[in-house]
Amino acid sequence: MNWTAKPRLSSTGAPGAAARKPGPATSVSPSARVSNGLKEFLWLISDVPRGRVLDLGPIWQSTVSFFVEKGYRVSSEDLLRAWKDFLTTEEERLRTAAVGEGGERLSPSRLAEKFLETAVQYREESYHGVLAWDMLDYFDPAAVPPLVKRLSSLVHPGGAVLALFHSRPAERFHRYRVVDAQSVELIPAPTIAVHAHVFQNREILGLFDEFRSSKSFVGRDQVREALYVK
Amino acid sequence: MWRKPNEDKLSEPLAAPVPFKSEEPVKPQSPQAPQVPSSFAAPSMTSSPAPSSPSLSKISAGLKIQGELSGDTDLYIDGSVQGKVRMMNGRVTVGPNGRVQAEIEARQISIDGTVEGNLKASESAQFGSSSKVVGSVMSPRVGVADGARLRGKIETIRTPQTPKPTAAKGAAMEDEAETIGSKVE
């Protein structure tokens, strides 16, 4: 992937974004974060007329408006919440199952496979961009590979996945929403999952080995924004 | 670099229409609209005032309806509906207790309860903070309150106001129409 072949986008965010200049994360506001990963992500999908974007975080008006106003079609699935709901259901199943009737505890990878039988059900190669945010940090490490494999199958060749990884256990649980073309807002939220794993660079590269190109940015807050191009 | 993606193909409706069968008769309510909790707080959406509809029908909590509901009135659902809801000139509101397993087609759609099915609004679709929706959404304007839960696709469509669209516009509308009733993602 030639990252410099295409002219870069200028500041083309939501209304009011034009006046905002990129700078250190602290210069925007305490909850906002300049995101070079998002900027690059948008640049990568900018050639696609009426492209499809899959947001795996909760649905926010600002994120939807941002992409819809640019002509994208947006799908939304709060995967972390779905995972939590799934685990709760599984626990309930275990609790109520009679002896010898499937009451055994499943391994994390088997759990992930079972979860994916109902979650992230989209056509293969149907998305040009996937926003995974930092959710992978919150899944059991053994459940992450099948999940990333599924995400990989959803992405159109040339499409991109934006994922965030914490370099140390996250102090607080946040959800993310797009503010403009180069910044995201971190919304403090009630913890629905505990930070499960700090991925090392080698692990991350291994997870996304089906992608042909990667690029990462490390912020001052020690969050790595990683962009993978299929 | 990119090639145009294939559009979703039309798929079967979520539930096959069945003859209208209600467990209790639906009585048209008084013209006054029920106190619909308005948890919608999306700044970019300005919901137009309720139309002067001949009447407002209400499916109260505890009432279950299976089948196809159609008409020109406004409809408030706080009970359970399975099948299909078509109120082309009206507003369909799903209250906080409402549980709908149906495609909904209306001028305005407002959700505060639980819906499983595709939604198509010719004017606007709004999702309150207590809404839980699984299905695709097609509307010229979409409003989402913080806390809303949506699993599905959002697509904005143009309001068909021009009687004679140009060839290009016609193509665009056709392109968009292709996804109507698309499989729930």
Interface residues (C-beta under 8 A of the other chain):
Chain A: I45 D47 V48 P49 R50 G51 R52 P58 I59 W60 Q61 V64 S65 V68 R73 V74 S75 S76 E77 D78 R81 A82 Q121 Y122 R123 S126 H128 H156 G158
Chain B: M1 W2 K4 P5 N6 D8 A42 P43 S44 F127 V142 G143 V144 A145 D146 A148 R149 L150 R151 G152 K153 I154 E155 T156 D175 E185
